[in-house]
Structure formats: structure tokens, C-alpha cells
Amino acid sequence: MRLLHTSDWHIGRTFHGHSTDEHLAQVLDALAAAVTKHRIDAVVVAGDVFDSSTPKADAFTMLNRAVAAIRAAGATVLLTSGNHDGPARLGHLADFAAFGGVHLRTRLTEIAVPVTLADAHGDVLLYGIPYVHPEFLRAAFPEFEGSTHQDALTFAMGLIRDDARERGGADARYVVASHCFASGVSDTTEESGRAEERDISRGGLNIVGLDTFDGADYVALGHIHSHATLRPHIRYSGAPLRFSFGEISGAKGAWIVDLGAPGTEPQVEWLELPTPRPAVRLEGTLAQLLDADAHPGAHDAWVDAVLTDDQLPRDAMRTLQTVYPHAVTLTHRPATVHDHGEATYAQRVEGRTDLEIVDEFLAYVRNGAALDDQERGLVTDALGALEAKEATR
């Protein structure tokens, strides 16, 4: 049995205000092509299919197109809802879709209802766990008394183990898809997308231990946007597209999982997917970045610019976009920071004239750049006019 593990499509998401629909469509087309090329039997999407609980019509159109292409390539599809998805909207045609080989798991009452496939070694059970909030699980199962995601997934896995044992005995082979934050993910994952996610692990209460998934032949995790191997059979696939500059490092793709005979470890291979538009971070002065030959690979990339000029140049973003049309964020981080000393503001202005105070203020906010001759003249005229007005009152 050959599976393809993907997650976190986030259909409808923007990249710093710019639509990612066109790029995501290209990646999902590549995913469908991989189903044909690698003879995939089933595609498992572990949550966050949509970016919003109220997706627009275009988002449904993209999902329908992607799923239809995967089905046409010959694979069964299992999708679960994540914390971004609206379970009712994602699963509103679940019963109908199942007749076409597309299985949506968005109802908590269907945690232990598998998709059953078969290969030369017998049945393989695919279980999809929708994003489980403990309060919602208590509503679906009055006997559940827990309060954390650990409690909720422990309960869910208990239901799954019982069902798998009833269907296939001790040698039952089963795969679980879950959208959660599992223990063992490095803190460096913040740089690969976790910071962009709605926090479902606040205070550590919602971290799920890996032993929770004991018994499963493979665990397809979603929620973290970078791919990660926690145990040989427990993995995050990550998002198939970059959705922030925090995801610059690391390839985007999916896992190809080969399940063998009962009791054997799955064979897992990384499938890299295309990157329609890379994301880069450029640092330097504005003049350095405007050198067309300095960063030839960045002209068609999403650009996060860090300007090191002592003073932020006027219209810096607009100027950058003449060379990098997809520059979307800009940070001013001067290479040399003016030392203003430890004196308080009151101490710095004590005994100063109004002109000197304006000069000091501008030097403070402009990283040491005080008034030039033209500015000094304008400020002097303005202060003089103000004094004349005050004198006539």
C-alpha cells in the first residue's frame, strides 16, 4: 500500500496581502501528477485544507479541482479538518463525496470510522481525526472527561485502537491522520511556520506526546508548516507552499509512505514539490540592493528587505519594487546605531533653545542625522512665526 501524506493546504491564504491561489494551484497540480508517477493508492490530507472557517467560493472551486485531479490519477482521498477549517463547511457533502472515493473526516463522532483499503497483505484502515477541541469532544462523547488536547487525542486513539482490533485483530494495519502540535518538534519550527499558526499549544497544555499514537503503522501529522520526522512512522509533511518569510528554509513537499506486511516498519521517501515563487530575505543599503547584478535570483521572488542605511531612504519600498516587483516587507535596521547616551529626555533638553530641542529630537528619531542647513532655515522661520503670533496675543 502506497500513501501520500500532505497537509496544511490553507486554500485562500495570502502572502503578506498577496493571493497565493495561482501558486497553490500549480503545486496541487504537481501533487496530482505525482499520484500518477508514483502509483499512489491514497492521499491523506492532515487538516487545514482551507485557511478560513468561512472560505470563499473560489476556495471550494480550487479544492474540488485538486481532489478531482487526484481521483482521476487513481488515488483514494482522505481529508480531515484542522483548526483553521470550519468542519461543517468542509464536510457538508461528506456522505455524497464518499461515493466518489473522497472521504472527509470532520465529525468527531466518526473518529473511529475508517476508510478501508486492501493490498496483497490484507486490509489497511485509514483513520482521520478531525481537530479535536476537548470541549467539543465532551459534547460528542459524554463519557470523555478530559480538558487538554493530550486527553482528547488519548481518548480518540483509544476508540481507534478498539475499532482496529475489532476489524483486523492484533495484526490490523492502520494509519492515523491528526492535526495537532506533537512533542518532539524543535523550537526552530517557529521559523518554519508555527509562528504563523493560531496557537493550539498555549502554556504547553495542548502538546501531545508521541506515545499517544502507539499502535498505528503510520501517523500523518498536520499543523506545523515544515516537514519533520519525530519517529520513523510519525511525521509532519508541512505545508506544500510557503506562506510566510518564516518558511524560507526547508524544501516543500510531501511524504510517500509504503506500508508492508503487518509488523514491518513503513518505508518513507520525501517528495519535493515545485516552488512557483521563492521567498528571500535581502539585507544591505538601498544602493546595494538596487544593484541589478547583486541578487539575480531574487527578481521574481517574494522579497523581505532589511535596509541598513543610517537613515531610512524616502520611498524606499517603492524604489525597491522597481527592481524587485514582489518586495512585500521592509525593515529598517541601521548598520550603525547612534549612541544617545543615558541621559533622560529632561536632562537632554534642559537649558536648550527651541531650535536645539528640535535638532536633538530629529537626531534621536533619525539615528543621529541632525538638521541640515535647509531644514534649519525652515525650522527657524517656523519658530519665528510662532513667536510673533504669541507676541500679539
N, C-alpha and C positions, 0 to 999 in steps of 0.2 A: 504494500500500500504506500503510495507516494502522495504526500501532502505539501501544500504551500502555505506557510504561516506568514500572514501580514496583519497589520493593524493601523489604527490612527490615520485613516484617510483624511479626516477633517474636511470633507467636501463643503465648500462655501467659505473657507478661511481666506483671509487676506494676509499679504506680507507687507507690514507697515503701511496698510491702507491700500495696497495694490492687489487686485484679484489674482489668485493662483489657479483659477479654473482651467485655463488653457494648458498650463504646465502639468497640472494633476491629470488632466485627460490624457496627455501624452504618456505619462508614467503608467496609468491604469491600462492603456492600450498595450504597453510593453509587458505588463503583468499577464494580460490575456495571451499575448504571443508566447510568453514563457510557459504557459499551461500546455500549449501545443508542442513546443520544442522539447520540454522535459517530461511530457506524458504524465501530467499531474492528475491524480484521481479526485482530489478535493482541495478546495481553497478555504482556509479558515481565517476570518477577519475578526480579530480580538478587540472589538469595541472602538468607539469614537469614529463611527462611519461618517457622521455629519459633525460639523463644528458647532452647530447650534441645536438647541432643543426645538426650535421653530424654523427649520430650514426652508429656504425659498423653493419655488417650483423648479428653478434651474438645477438645484442640488439634487432633487429627485430624478430629474432627467439624466444627469450625469451618472447617478448610481444605477439607474435602470440600464443605461448604455453599457456601463462597465460589467455589470452582472450578466447581461445578455451575451457579451463577448466571451466571458469566462465559460458560460454554459455552452456556447457554440463551440468552444475549444475542447469541450468534453468533460469538464470538471463539475462535481457537485460543489455547492457553495453553502458555507455556514457563517452567518454573521451574528455577532452579539452586540448589544447596546453598551456604550461606555458612559462615563459621567457627563460627557458633552451632549449625548444623544437624548432626544425625547423618546422614551421607549414606546409610547403609544403611537407616535407618528411613524417611527421606523418600522414598527411591527404591525401596522394596521392591516396589511394584506398578507400576513404571515401564513395563514391557512391556505390561501389561494396559491401563494408563491411556492409552497412546499410541493405542490403537484408538478411544478416545473423544475424541481431539483434545487431550489433556493430555499434554505432553511434559516429563519430568523428566530433568535432566542432573545426575546425582550421581556417575557413574562416570568416572574420569579417562580410561579407555580410549575414552570416547565424546566426547571434546573436539571431534573433527573430524567428528562425525555431526550434520548439520544437520537442522532442520525446514524442509522446502521448501514455500513458498507461491508463489502466482503472481498477477500483476496484468497490466494492459494492456501493461506494458513487459517482461514475462517473469518469470523466477523470482527470488524473494528467499529467501536462505538465512539461517536464524536459528541461530546457534551459541551454546550455553550452556556457559560454562567453570565447572565446579564450583570451589569454593575450593581453590586449589592449594598444598598444602604441598610444598616441594621434596623432602622425604624420601619422601612418598607417590608423587610423580611419578616418582622414580627406581625405585620398586618396580614401577610400571606400565610404564615405558619405560626399560629398562636402558641405552639409549644416552644418556639425559639425565645430565649430569654436573654440573649447577649446584647452587648452595647457597642462593640467595636467591629471593624472590618475583619479582624482576625477571628472573632467569634462567628461572624456571618459566613465567612468562607469555610471555616471548620464545619459548620452546620451543613453548608451546601455540599462540601466534599463527602460528608457522611451519607447524604442522600444519594450521591453519585456512586459511591463505593457499594452501597447496598443494592442499587439498581444493576450495576455492572455484574456483581456477584450472582444476582438472581438470573440474569440473562446468559452469562457465559461461564459461571463458576469461578474457581480460583485462577484459571488461566485466561480470564477475559482480558482482551486488549482494549484499552480506551484512551482517548485523547481529551484533554480539558482545555477550553479557551476561557481565560479570565482577564478582566480589566481591573488592575489593582497596582498598588505600589508594594513590591515584594522586597523583603530584606535581602541584603547582599548586593544591592545596586550601589555602586560607588557614588560618593558625593560629587564626583566630577560629572555625573549625569546632569547636574544643574546646567552645565554648558551645552548639553545636547537635548535640551527641550523641556526638562522638568519645570524650569522656572516659568515656562510659557503655559503650563497646565494649571487648571484650577486645583487648589491644594486639597488632596484627599488623604493626606498623611499628617495633618496638623498635630504637633505635640507627640508624634510617634504612636498615637493611639490607633492609627489605621494601617500601620505596617503589618504585612502578612508574612509569617515565617514560611520558609520553603518546605518544611516538613508537613505543612498543611496539605500539600498536594501529593503526599505519599500514595503510591499505588498506580498512579497514572503512567502510561508509557511515554507520553509527551505532554508538556504543558505549554500552550501557546499564550504568552502574556502580551497585554497591551497597556498603554498609558504612558510609558517612557518613550521619548521620540528618537532615541538612539538604540541600535541593536546591542544586546548584551547576553552573555551566556552565564547564568547563575549556577546551573548544574548542566551536565551534558544533555539532559532531557527537559530542562526548564529554561526557557529563553524569552527575551523580548526581541521582536522583529524591528521595532522602531517605526517611525513614520516613513512612508515611501518618498516624501518630498520635504525639502527644507521649508520650515515655516517661520524661522527667526534666525538672526545672526548668532544666536547661541548654539545653533546646529551646524556651524561651519565645518567642524571636524567630523570625520567619520563618514563612511560610504552609506548610501541609502539603498535599501533593497528588501529582501525577504528571505526566509529560511525554507529550503527544500528538505523535507523530512521523509526518510524511508523507514517504514516500520517493517520489521522482520517477524520471525516466529515468536510465539509467546515466550517471555523471559529474556529476550535479547535486547540490547541497547539499540535505540534508533540510530541510523546514520544520517547526519545532518550536514548540509552544504549551504554556503552563503550564495545567494543570487543577487548580484549587483544590478540595480536598475539605473536607467539613464538620468542625467541631471539636466533638465531643459535650460535652467539658468543657474549658474553657480552663485554663491554668496561669498564676498570677500571683504576683508577689513583693510583699509589703506591708511597709512599714517605718514605724515610729513607736513611740510609747509604747503600752502596753496600753490605756490610756484612749482614746487617739486611734484605735486600730484598732477598738475596741468601739463607736465611734460608727457607728450603723447607716447613716447617710447618707454616710459618708466614702468608702466603696468599694462602691457599689451593684452594680457588675458582678462582684464577687468572691464573692457569697454562695453561688453554685453552682459555683465554680471550685476547682481544686486550689490550695491556698494555702501558700506558703513565707513564713513570718512572720519578720521581723527586728525584735526588740524593742529599743528604745533607752532604756528605763528605766535609771536609775542602778543599781538592784538588780533582779535577776530576780524578778518577782512570783510568789507562791506559786500553784501550779496554773495556770500561765499558759496551757498548751496546752488544758487542759480548759475554761478560761474562754473562750479564743478560739473554740473549737468551738461555743459557744452561738450565735455569730453566723456563723461560717464552718465549717459542719459537715464540710467537706472539707479543713480545715487539716491538713497531714500532716508538716510540718517546722517547727522553730523554732530560731532562732539569737539569742543574747543579745549585742548589740553596743552597749554603753552610749554615749550621745552624749558624756558627759563621763567621761574615764578618770582615776581618782585617781592622782596622782603619788606613788609610794612612795620616790622618791629613788634614789640609787645605793648606799646603804649595804647591806652584806651582812646576812644574817639574824642572824649572830652579833653584829654591831655594833648591830643594832636592839634585840636583847633584853638586851644587856649592862647589868647593874645594875637591870633591871626586876623588879618583883614578878610573881608568878604571874598575878595579875589583869590587870596591864598587858600581860603577854605574850599572854593570851587576847584581850584587847581589840585588840592590834596584829594578831594573826592574823586575827580576824574582819574587821577593817578592810581587810586585804590581800585576802581572798577575796571580800569583799562590796563591792569597789570604793569603799572609803572609809567605809562605814557601820559605825561602831563600836558598842559595846554601848549599848542604851538602858537606862533605869532598871530595867525589869522583868528584862531579861536580866542586867544587872549583879548584881541581887539573887540570881538563880538561880545564877550562877557563883560568887558569894561564898559562898553556902550550900554548894555542892558542894565548893569548895576547903576550907572549914572542916571539912566532914565527912571529907574525905580526910586533913587534918592530924590530926584527932582519932584516926582509925584508925591512922595511922602512929605516933602517940604511945603507943598501947597495945601495940605490938609489942615 
